Amino acid sequence: MKSCLLLLFFTVTTCAYAQDGLSDFKVDDHGKLTEWTVSPDGAVSLDPQMLYDGRPSVKFDRRDITVNTASSILRRIPINFDAQVVELRAALRAKNSGPYAGANIVLRQDMNKKPIEFINSQPFVTSTRDTDWQQVRISHKLNPRVDSLVIGSVLLGPGEAWVNDIQLWVDGELLTTLTEISDPQVTSVANNRNEIPSIDIDWSAITEHTAKDLSAFIQVWGFLKYFHPDIAIGSYDWDREFVKATQTLVMGSELNDVLMTLLEKVGVLGKQTDIERTEQGKVIATTNSRWYLDDKVFSPEVIAALTTIQSQRHSFKESKYAVSDDLAMASFTEEDYFQIGHLEQETRLLALARLWNIIEYWFPWDELPTSWYTELPDLTKQVIQSTDRSEFFYVLQRVLGQINDGHARLTDSVFRQGACRLPFTVRYIEHQVVINRLYKDLSEQDVKVGDKIVALDGESFDDLFERWLPLYSASNEPARYYGLGNELLYRSCEEATVVTIDRHTNQREVSISEYETIASPDHSLPGDVVQTLDDDVTYLKVAGVDFAAVDEALESAQQSGKLIIDVRGYPSEFILYYLGGRLTQEPLPFAQLARVHPQFPGSVTLIDYLPTLEPYDPVLLNGIAILVDETTLSQSEFSVLAWRELPNAQVIGSTTAGAVGNVSRVPLPNGMQAYFTGLRVLDKEGRDVQYTGIVPDIYIKPTIADLQNGRDVVIDKAIEWLGSVTK
């Protein structure tokens, strides 16, 4: 679900030795760290002055931010043991780290030196000052397909950080001896494609006809990638074939001639094999249309060939470009980095083709707008005519904007003007952008909660919304305005932002140069994770929660029988099943799951598994109020989907973000990543949660006056309801 990801690529050389502990850091005669891969070399060192349990720590020094984008230590460990769950633990501290960045630990599962599963701890350890040591841990169910782990630590952005006490746990036991450790070397994964010549052409002068031919080729190229057996197993460098074919098209060759040349090269049927097919399961939607039957675009020979290839898809299982993860969802880990300086426009077209086709076949909804096909020629032309990275990213964001998915995003946001965030969050209330929470004291500027933000640096929010809302991908309107409004608060770090404030119809401009890191904004109550509110109501918020807090809250709630679970934010730990199991006396199925199975591109099938709350040392309560709003996203929504099934539970607040399900990652040729929802979540009756969100049982949302007066009307309504049901 939600995750701040940094993907690191490796090739591997292998050595063998024994190791007593991962935190027994060693250096060579030149003072360089050994047994770990260090990147960049000059930014990482052993710091004998910073001790943890008497041991020196590894220091990341990124005060010179011009050195790369991140510093890391990494190590590959082969899977030569049987295990179900692996867990990485470490101690971290940070100093003067940057916005939406900081120190983290990394746990990655690889197959054939390519990432299959990847996770960071959440959130990053970050601070504008010097933090104390913080214990972090991440765990992962081990994918049976992987053959090695990559573990380590990273500092993203500026500042300093230290790591120590790195531990790898396997099924609850500390791994103390490591053998046959492979040493990952950070490098580009681009193949040697530099021999592809550049072409002498004015890309900006490409005609509408050629752009349409290129868009049609993009569709055929992606279709063959997943439907042709020889291409699917990697018999061809398919990215290279794309670049060569697009060059031929822009130089004036006819589309169908180029396609027939390519089809004759790969063959129509490929190698036929007898295989045992996976049972497809119940199909609930088909996502791709039969565009290849359009005889106004394709010749009879091309149509016949593509029809035959489509009919023979059953002749093989997965394409290497879409392999199964542990939920039998498609994982795109075999997609290569492809960045060659003299092939800039071709590479950008390749990025568009890769992203468009992955969504075309693996996005698990069939409600894509009609513009999905009709706008592809225009998107293609915009990519061709893009003169810089920002124009190119704009086009990719247009692709994501069409799918209306709250998880869909690029690693490089086109909506941000800089890396520094204004020190507040906003909500869209009464058709106004309103400050909801301050994260720094702005009394000198006289900025308060409840103030309306009219403009940023002289550009009105009305104009900003008009320009950016069509591109911003969100699952419903409340989430769209909330998400975009807060994205636009990222400004240049080098200069102050002029903010136009409106309070009681009086407008004025203030200059704000204070910025703040806001890792995961929430609308829950300030203060402790567990609190006692009026009428002895026990309050538990998921922002900052851990399992001990759950136990504390349930012990307290037994006294009054009243519990508020505030899900207006993102859980810091995955407590869904533990908390739910403690509050039920019988199993409670609460959802159905579907995805596009890697063996059946374009077909959305149900997973043979029903997420269910299982009783565990249950506590009986008279009333459970579950609080939600537009910050209730992804894992938060999945949790509410489960907890609303609990006895005596009511959902109170406003509609959730409507983006729930595991996130699929798309590696793009230039090293960027794109993301979208790859797992389709339905409620227990089979109704979609995506787009609609979870509609509360009791709807209530604050007004601007409520914010100005410091009143949390959702909390008040929850206390009122709990009082009525427990009398």
TORZAGU-178121 format. One record per residue (C-alpha): x, y, z. Coordinates in steps of 0.05 Angstrom, whole numbers, plus 5000, padded with zeros to 4 digits. Layout:
N
<<X,Y,Z>>
...
//
This chain:
727
<<5000,5000,5000>>
<<5030,5068,5017>>
<<5104,5070,5015>>
<<5161,5120,5004>>
<<5205,5078,4957>>
<<5277,5083,4935>>
<<5296,5028,4885>>
<<5369,5009,4878>>
<<5394,4967,4820>>
<<5451,4917,4824>>
<<5496,4870,4786>>
<<5531,4820,4830>>
<<5599,4789,4841>>
<<5605,4732,4891>>
<<5653,4718,4947>>
<<5649,4673,5007>>
<<5666,4685,5080>>
<<5637,4678,5149>>
<<5611,4737,5189>>
<<5595,4741,5263>>
<<5548,4801,5261>>
<<5521,4850,5211>>
<<5539,4908,5256>>
<<5612,4888,5266>>
<<5631,4940,5214>>
<<5702,4935,5187>>
<<5746,4981,5146>>
<<5806,4968,5102>>
<<5875,5001,5107>>
<<5848,5062,5072>>
<<5790,5071,5121>>
<<5737,5047,5072>>
<<5680,5003,5095>>
<<5687,4930,5075>>
<<5636,4874,5067>>
<<5583,4926,5047>>
<<5573,4961,4981>>
<<5578,5036,4993>>
<<5547,5089,4948>>
<<5571,5142,4937>>
<<5639,5124,4964>>
<<5658,5191,4994>>
<<5594,5202,5032>>
<<5596,5140,5077>>
<<5647,5124,5131>>
<<5657,5089,5197>>
<<5647,5139,5255>>
<<5685,5117,5318>>
<<5656,5176,5356>>
<<5584,5155,5348>>
<<5576,5092,5388>>
<<5517,5046,5399>>
<<5526,4993,5452>>
<<5600,5009,5449>>
<<5606,4996,5374>>
<<5623,5049,5322>>
<<5569,5068,5273>>
<<5566,5077,5198>>
<<5556,5151,5182>>
<<5522,5180,5120>>
<<5545,5251,5108>>
<<5503,5286,5056>>
<<5513,5358,5077>>
<<5542,5365,5007>>
<<5476,5349,4972>>
<<5509,5353,4903>>
<<5535,5282,4915>>
<<5483,5237,4882>>
<<5411,5234,4908>>
<<5422,5184,4964>>
<<5476,5149,5003>>
<<5472,5076,5021>>
<<5505,5013,5048>>
<<5478,4949,5018>>
<<5492,4875,5022>>
<<5465,4814,4986>>
<<5449,4750,5024>>
<<5431,4686,4988>>
<<5369,4648,5009>>
<<5402,4583,5032>>
<<5353,4572,5088>>
<<5279,4554,5094>>
<<5236,4611,5120>>
<<5167,4641,5119>>
<<5182,4711,5145>>
<<5246,4753,5145>>
<<5254,4815,5188>>
<<5307,4869,5187>>
<<5321,4910,5249>>
<<5369,4968,5261>>
<<5382,5030,5302>>
<<5381,5097,5264>>
<<5391,5170,5281>>
<<5389,5231,5236>>
<<5410,5304,5238>>
<<5388,5362,5193>>
<<5355,5315,5143>>
<<5312,5344,5088>>
<<5238,5348,5072>>
<<5202,5282,5055>>
<<5269,5246,5064>>
<<5315,5220,5118>>
<<5346,5154,5141>>
<<5315,5087,5129>>
<<5330,5013,5125>>
<<5321,4971,5063>>
<<5296,4899,5054>>
<<5291,4873,4983>>
<<5277,4804,4955>>
<<5310,4787,4889>>
<<5303,4734,4835>>
<<5360,4729,4786>>
<<5388,4795,4813>>
<<5323,4832,4799>>
<<5277,4859,4853>>
<<5212,4820,4866>>
<<5191,4850,4933>>
<<5216,4915,4964>>
<<5200,4952,5028>>
<<5226,5008,5072>>
<<5210,5021,5144>>
<<5156,5074,5153>>
<<5164,5130,5165>>
<<5235,5154,5150>>
<<5276,5176,5210>>
<<5284,5250,5198>>
<<5294,5314,5238>>
<<5316,5386,5230>>
<<5358,5374,5293>>
<<5398,5315,5320>>
<<5353,5256,5338>>
<<5365,5203,5390>>
<<5375,5131,5368>>
<<5310,5102,5341>>
<<5295,5028,5334>>
<<5265,5010,5266>>
<<5244,4944,5237>>
<<5211,4917,5175>>
<<5186,4847,5160>>
<<5166,4812,5097>>
<<5134,4746,5079>>
<<5187,4710,5039>>
<<5168,4699,4966>>
<<5185,4627,4948>>
<<5211,4650,4880>>
<<5268,4693,4907>>
<<5340,4670,4913>>
<<5371,4727,4952>>
<<5358,4786,4997>>
<<5388,4855,4993>>
<<5391,4890,5060>>
<<5420,4956,5083>>
<<5408,5027,5101>>
<<5401,5092,5063>>
<<5399,5167,5073>>
<<5355,5202,5022>>
<<5365,5277,5014>>
<<5411,5323,5053>>
<<5437,5319,5124>>
<<5473,5267,5166>>
<<5451,5199,5192>>
<<5480,5140,5229>>
<<5462,5066,5228>>
<<5481,5010,5276>>
<<5457,4945,5306>>
<<5434,4916,5240>>
<<5401,4848,5252>>
<<5368,4798,5205>>
<<5315,4754,5236>>
<<5287,4692,5203>>
<<5221,4664,5228>>
<<5233,4698,5295>>
<<5305,4676,5304>>
<<5367,4720,5297>>
<<5411,4700,5239>>
<<5482,4703,5267>>
<<5525,4669,5215>>
<<5526,4689,5142>>
<<5561,4649,5088>>
<<5571,4657,5014>>
<<5552,4730,5016>>
<<5546,4764,4949>>
<<5573,4834,4944>>
<<5525,4879,4906>>
<<5558,4931,4863>>
<<5514,4992,4848>>
<<5513,5003,4773>>
<<5468,5018,4715>>
<<5427,4959,4690>>
<<5424,4987,4620>>
<<5445,4938,4567>>
<<5498,4956,4516>>
<<5453,4989,4464>>
<<5498,5047,4446>>
<<5508,5019,4377>>
<<5438,5041,4357>>
<<5452,5103,4314>>
<<5416,5169,4322>>
<<5374,5193,4264>>
<<5378,5261,4231>>
<<5307,5287,4237>>
<<5270,5346,4266>>
<<5226,5312,4318>>
<<5185,5374,4329>>
<<5162,5371,4257>>
<<5131,5301,4263>>
<<5064,5299,4227>>
<<4997,5279,4257>>
<<4997,5218,4211>>
<<5065,5194,4238>>
<<5042,5206,4310>>
<<4981,5162,4297>>
<<5025,5108,4267>>
<<5072,5111,4327>>
<<5013,5105,4375>>
<<4987,5045,4337>>
<<5056,5014,4339>>
<<5058,5026,4415>>
<<4995,4984,4422>>
<<5021,4927,4378>>
<<5089,4927,4413>>
<<5057,4921,4482>>
<<5008,4867,4458>>
<<5065,4824,4432>>
<<5104,4833,4496>>
<<5051,4795,4535>>
<<5019,4751,4482>>
<<5077,4725,4439>>
<<5112,4665,4471>>
<<5183,4679,4445>>
<<5180,4753,4462>>
<<5151,4737,4530>>
<<5209,4692,4549>>
<<5260,4744,4529>>
<<5285,4717,4463>>
<<5288,4788,4436>>
<<5313,4853,4465>>
<<5243,4882,4459>>
<<5261,4952,4481>>
<<5315,4954,4427>>
<<5265,4930,4376>>
<<5219,4986,4397>>
<<5272,5040,4387>>
<<5293,5013,4319>>
<<5221,5008,4295>>
<<5202,5078,4318>>
<<5262,5106,4282>>
<<5240,5070,4218>>
<<5169,5099,4226>>
<<5191,5171,4236>>
<<5237,5165,4176>>
<<5175,5153,4133>>
<<5162,5078,4129>>
<<5090,5054,4129>>
<<5062,5027,4193>>
<<5038,4960,4166>>
<<5104,4948,4129>>
<<5142,4959,4195>>
<<5094,4913,4232>>
<<5098,4857,4180>>
<<5174,4861,4181>>
<<5173,4853,4256>>
<<5121,4797,4255>>
<<5161,4759,4203>>
<<5222,4765,4247>>
<<5189,4737,4310>>
<<5140,4690,4275>>
<<5066,4687,4287>>
<<5062,4626,4330>>
<<5130,4621,4363>>
<<5152,4556,4396>>
<<5093,4513,4416>>
<<5098,4477,4483>>
<<5052,4431,4521>>
<<5040,4462,4589>>
<<4993,4452,4647>>
<<4952,4516,4651>>
<<4935,4550,4716>>
<<4861,4551,4731>>
<<4838,4621,4712>>
<<4786,4629,4766>>
<<4724,4673,4764>>
<<4731,4729,4714>>
<<4697,4793,4737>>
<<4721,4841,4683>>
<<4760,4843,4618>>
<<4803,4905,4612>>
<<4830,4908,4540>>
<<4790,4919,4477>>
<<4802,4887,4409>>
<<4832,4950,4379>>
<<4875,4907,4333>>
<<4814,4890,4290>>
<<4810,4963,4265>>
<<4818,4955,4190>>
<<4825,5030,4181>>
<<4892,5025,4217>>
<<4917,4954,4206>>
<<4923,4913,4142>>
<<4887,4846,4135>>
<<4954,4811,4143>>
<<4970,4846,4208>>
<<4900,4835,4235>>
<<4903,4761,4218>>
<<4971,4753,4251>>
<<4951,4789,4316>>
<<4886,4750,4319>>
<<4924,4685,4314>>
<<4974,4706,4368>>
<<4917,4727,4414>>
<<4882,4660,4404>>
<<4945,4622,4423>>
<<4959,4659,4489>>
<<4943,4594,4526>>
<<5006,4562,4497>>
<<5051,4591,4552>>
<<5045,4616,4622>>
<<5076,4682,4645>>
<<5113,4734,4606>>
<<5181,4752,4636>>
<<5156,4824,4635>>
<<5098,4808,4683>>
<<5117,4754,4733>>
<<5076,4731,4793>>
<<5086,4758,4863>>
<<5060,4724,4926>>
<<4988,4744,4909>>
<<4996,4722,4836>>
<<4994,4796,4817>>
<<5038,4819,4760>>
<<5106,4845,4781>>
<<5146,4884,4729>>
<<5216,4873,4757>>
<<5246,4851,4691>>
<<5235,4918,4659>>
<<5303,4947,4642>>
<<5335,5015,4651>>
<<5345,5044,4581>>
<<5377,5113,4577>>
<<5422,5130,4519>>
<<5440,5203,4510>>
<<5433,5206,4435>>
<<5366,5170,4436>>
<<5328,5219,4480>>
<<5262,5222,4441>>
<<5262,5147,4427>>
<<5272,5133,4501>>
<<5215,5179,4521>>
<<5170,5143,4471>>
<<5192,5077,4503>>
<<5172,5103,4571>>
<<5103,5122,4546>>
<<5096,5054,4512>>
<<5117,5016,4574>>
<<5071,5055,4621>>
<<5011,5055,4575>>
<<5014,4981,4561>>
<<5025,4960,4633>>
<<4962,4998,4653>>
<<4925,4972,4591>>
<<4935,4899,4610>>
<<4947,4900,4686>>
<<4904,4955,4715>>
<<4848,4913,4747>>
<<4789,4956,4727>>
<<4752,4959,4661>>
<<4724,5030,4672>>
<<4780,5066,4635>>
<<4753,5128,4600>>
<<4742,5128,4524>>
<<4799,5178,4521>>
<<4847,5122,4540>>
<<4851,5102,4466>>
<<4831,5166,4431>>
<<4884,5208,4467>>
<<4942,5161,4455>>
<<4962,5194,4388>>
<<4961,5263,4421>>
<<5002,5237,4480>>
<<5051,5206,4430>>
<<5058,5272,4394>>
<<5068,5310,4459>>
<<5124,5262,4479>>
<<5158,5271,4412>>
<<5154,5347,4417>>
<<5176,5351,4491>>
<<5238,5393,4496>>
<<5257,5379,4568>>
<<5243,5331,4626>>
<<5187,5373,4655>>
<<5147,5372,4590>>
<<5159,5297,4585>>
<<5137,5284,4657>>
<<5075,5325,4643>>
<<5055,5276,4589>>
<<5066,5215,4633>>
<<5024,5248,4687>>
<<4969,5257,4635>>
<<4969,5181,4626>>
<<4961,5170,4701>>
<<4909,5225,4707>>
<<4863,5185,4661>>
<<4857,5125,4707>>
<<4831,5164,4767>>
<<4870,5122,4817>>
<<4891,5152,4884>>
<<4955,5110,4883>>
<<4976,5130,4813>>
<<5036,5176,4815>>
<<5107,5188,4789>>
<<5168,5191,4833>>
<<5181,5261,4805>>
<<5117,5300,4819>>
<<5098,5350,4766>>
<<5054,5387,4816>>
<<5111,5408,4862>>
<<5151,5471,4849>>
<<5206,5449,4896>>
<<5228,5401,4951>>
<<5206,5443,5012>>
<<5136,5441,5040>>
<<5100,5499,5072>>
<<5090,5482,5146>>
<<5016,5467,5145>>
<<4964,5421,5113>>
<<4901,5444,5078>>
<<4831,5416,5066>>
<<4780,5434,5014>>
<<4719,5458,5053>>
<<4661,5499,5028>>
<<4696,5505,4961>>
<<4756,5538,4994>>
<<4827,5516,5009>>
<<4833,5522,5084>>
<<4891,5511,5132>>
<<4874,5450,5173>>
<<4936,5441,5216>>
<<5000,5481,5230>>
<<5066,5445,5240>>
<<5106,5508,5258>>
<<5091,5570,5297>>
<<5071,5623,5246>>
<<5046,5674,5297>>
<<5094,5727,5270>>
<<5060,5722,5202>>
<<4992,5717,5237>>
<<4974,5653,5202>>
<<4922,5610,5237>>
<<4883,5546,5228>>
<<4819,5562,5190>>
<<4851,5615,5146>>
<<4833,5608,5072>>
<<4891,5604,5023>>
<<4872,5645,4962>>
<<4938,5644,4923>>
<<5010,5621,4923>>
<<5062,5669,4895>>
<<5007,5709,4863>>
<<4973,5651,4827>>
<<4903,5637,4852>>
<<4883,5568,4875>>
<<4825,5572,4827>>
<<4875,5578,4769>>
<<4920,5525,4799>>
<<4862,5476,4804>>
<<4838,5492,4734>>
<<4908,5476,4707>>
<<4926,5415,4748>>
<<4862,5379,4768>>
<<4854,5344,4700>>
<<4923,5314,4709>>
<<4918,5295,4782>>
<<4899,5222,4792>>
<<4851,5210,4849>>
<<4795,5161,4860>>
<<4741,5210,4880>>
<<4731,5285,4884>>
<<4744,5296,4959>>
<<4811,5260,4952>>
<<4828,5298,4888>>
<<4821,5367,4918>>
<<4854,5346,4983>>
<<4913,5311,4950>>
<<4927,5365,4898>>
<<4918,5422,4947>>
<<4972,5393,4992>>
<<5019,5375,4934>>
<<5018,5448,4912>>
<<5047,5468,4979>>
<<5115,5442,4959>>
<<5156,5503,4939>>
<<5227,5524,4925>>
<<5274,5517,4985>>
<<5316,5577,4964>>
<<5264,5631,4971>>
<<5203,5651,5011>>
<<5132,5636,4987>>
<<5082,5693,4983>>
<<5016,5665,5010>>
<<4952,5704,5001>>
<<4909,5693,5063>>
<<4835,5707,5071>>
<<4805,5712,5141>>
<<4734,5737,5149>>
<<4736,5767,5078>>
<<4799,5807,5093>>
<<4855,5788,5046>>
<<4929,5800,5057>>
<<4996,5772,5033>>
<<5047,5740,5080>>
<<5117,5716,5064>>
<<5134,5647,5091>>
<<5205,5621,5089>>
<<5195,5567,5143>>
<<5187,5497,5114>>
<<5173,5432,5148>>
<<5178,5357,5137>>
<<5108,5326,5144>>
<<5118,5252,5135>>
<<5046,5229,5137>>
<<4994,5283,5150>>
<<4933,5262,5191>>
<<4870,5294,5220>>
<<4870,5255,5285>>
<<4875,5288,5353>>
<<4943,5316,5374>>
<<4978,5282,5431>>
<<4983,5210,5454>>
<<4961,5151,5411>>
<<4915,5128,5468>>
<<4874,5180,5505>>
<<4813,5184,5550>>
<<4762,5233,5526>>
<<4697,5260,5555>>
<<4648,5209,5583>>
<<4706,5161,5594>>
<<4711,5146,5520>>
<<4776,5111,5502>>
<<4809,5141,5441>>
<<4859,5104,5396>>
<<4889,5134,5333>>
<<4925,5093,5280>>
<<4976,5148,5266>>
<<5034,5127,5311>>
<<5000,5063,5334>>
<<5037,5000,5355>>
<<5013,4934,5384>>
<<5026,4957,5456>>
<<4980,5017,5444>>
<<4925,4970,5420>>
<<4930,4930,5484>>
<<4929,4994,5526>>
<<4868,5020,5490>>
<<4829,4956,5496>>
<<4845,4949,5570>>
<<4820,5021,5580>>
<<4758,5012,5537>>
<<4734,4953,5578>>
<<4719,5001,5635>>
<<4667,5042,5597>>
<<4652,4996,5538>>
<<4664,5055,5490>>
<<4721,5060,5439>>
<<4738,5109,5384>>
<<4786,5084,5330>>
<<4810,5145,5292>>
<<4831,5125,5222>>
<<4839,5196,5196>>
<<4912,5181,5179>>
<<4958,5124,5161>>
<<4975,5066,5208>>
<<5046,5064,5231>>
<<5040,4989,5241>>
<<4996,4937,5209>>
<<4947,4925,5266>>
<<4886,4909,5223>>
<<4879,4835,5241>>
<<4904,4841,5312>>
<<4857,4897,5332>>
<<4799,4867,5294>>
<<4811,4799,5324>>
<<4810,4827,5394>>
<<4740,4857,5382>>
<<4702,4797,5353>>
<<4680,4730,5380>>
<<4669,4699,5312>>
<<4705,4699,5245>>
<<4685,4759,5203>>
<<4699,4757,5128>>
<<4703,4828,5104>>
<<4729,4833,5032>>
<<4742,4800,4966>>
<<4806,4809,4925>>
<<4818,4808,4851>>
<<4875,4822,4804>>
<<4898,4809,4733>>
<<4933,4742,4736>>
<<5001,4743,4700>>
<<4978,4684,4656>>
<<4915,4719,4633>>
<<4933,4791,4613>>
<<4871,4834,4610>>
<<4826,4788,4651>>
<<4809,4809,4723>>
<<4799,4747,4765>>
<<4780,4736,4838>>
<<4833,4710,4885>>
<<4813,4646,4922>>
<<4821,4678,4990>>
<<4773,4716,5035>>
<<4805,4765,5083>>
<<4775,4748,5151>>
<<4781,4774,5222>>
<<4794,4715,5268>>
<<4778,4720,5342>>
<<4837,4728,5389>>
<<4827,4740,5464>>
<<4765,4781,5448>>
<<4741,4842,5486>>
<<4667,4858,5484>>
<<4648,4932,5477>>
<<4581,4967,5475>>
<<4601,5016,5420>>
<<4659,5025,5371>>
<<4663,5090,5332>>
<<4709,5088,5271>>
<<4729,5157,5246>>
<<4744,5170,5172>>
<<4754,5225,5121>>
<<4794,5238,5057>>
<<4860,5222,5093>>
<<4834,5150,5102>>
<<4872,5119,5045>>
<<4898,5051,5023>>
<<4916,5009,5084>>
<<4872,5055,5127>>
<<4812,5041,5082>>
<<4825,4966,5082>>
<<4827,4969,5158>>
<<4760,5006,5161>>
<<4731,4956,5112>>
<<4747,4902,5164>>
<<4731,4940,5228>>
<<4663,4964,5205>>
<<4641,4890,5209>>
<<4654,4889,5284>>
<<4594,4883,5330>>
<<4567,4951,5353>>
<<4611,4989,5304>>
<<4593,5053,5266>>
<<4634,5091,5215>>
<<4631,5166,5227>>
<<4659,5223,5186>>
<<4663,5236,5111>>
<<4678,5193,5050>>
<<4746,5160,5047>>
<<4797,5168,4990>>
<<4774,5108,4950>>
<<4844,5081,4936>>
<<4853,5013,4968>>
<<4895,4954,4948>>
<<4968,4935,4938>>
<<5008,4983,4895>>
<<5043,4960,4831>>
<<5109,4993,4813>>
<<5128,5008,4741>>
<<5203,5018,4728>>
<<5210,5068,4671>>
<<5269,5069,4623>>
<<5300,5132,4652>>
<<5302,5105,4724>>
<<5237,5138,4746>>
<<5181,5098,4776>>
<<5106,5101,4765>>
<<5055,5070,4812>>
<<4982,5048,4808>>
<<4934,5003,4846>>
<<4946,4932,4823>>
<<4900,4895,4872>>
<<4826,4905,4867>>
<<4789,4905,4933>>
<<4715,4892,4938>>
<<4672,4889,5000>>
<<4644,4823,5024>>
<<4583,4831,4978>>
<<4628,4842,4918>>
<<4620,4917,4911>>
<<4681,4959,4892>>
<<4713,5003,4945>>
<<4759,5037,4895>>
<<4730,5103,4868>>
<<4670,5102,4914>>
<<4709,5099,4979>>
<<4676,5079,5044>>
<<4614,5120,5056>>
<<4605,5131,5131>>
<<4543,5109,5169>>
<<4539,5178,5200>>
<<4563,5233,5154>>
<<4595,5295,5184>>
<<4649,5342,5160>>
<<4677,5405,5193>>
<<4660,5475,5168>>
<<4710,5531,5163>>
<<4681,5560,5227>>
<<4693,5493,5262>>
<<4767,5496,5243>>
<<4773,5568,5265>>
<<4742,5551,5332>>
<<4785,5489,5342>>
<<4726,5443,5343>>
<<4733,5371,5320>>
<<4661,5356,5301>>
<<4676,5284,5281>>
<<4702,5270,5352>>
<<4642,5305,5382>>
<<4593,5265,5339>>
<<4629,5200,5359>>
<<4624,5216,5433>>
<<4550,5234,5424>>
<<4535,5169,5387>>
<<4573,5127,5438>>
<<4534,5160,5493>>
<<4468,5143,5460>>
<<4483,5069,5448>>
<<4515,5053,5515>>
<<4461,5081,5561>>
//
